[in-house]
Amino acid sequence: MQQKQLNFVLQLTEIGTIIIGCMAIVAAILFLWNSPDMILSYQSLTTSSFPVNTLSQKIIYTSLILLISLQVIRLAIITIDFVNNREWIYVGMGGFILMVIICSFSF
């Protein structure tokens, strides 16, 4: 991948991360504003302890999934660039991190 294209894609992922993070913050504020009486258990966060009933909760879940997937995509793009540049140590590290992330999704 050419350097200009790589920089453009990485800037897009950074902008996307900022937008998604702001969206999650706004949704969290709306969630706290609209349901102050809801009791959440933070000792074990399961899906049953955080039901998705309102729009703000759905936005929070969606933004968390997008934040995680955007960073995985970014790591994959950087690892592919390291393959093209034949920097095998960084390919190994990026591949190992991708493998750990993908394996953690399955459990």
Secondary structure, 3 states (H helix, E strand, C coil): CCHHHHHHHHHHHHHHHHHHHHHHHHHHHHHHHHCCCCCCCCCCCCCCCCCCCCHHHHHHHHHHHHHHHHHHHHHHHHHHHHHHCCCHHHHHHHHHHHHHHHHHHHC
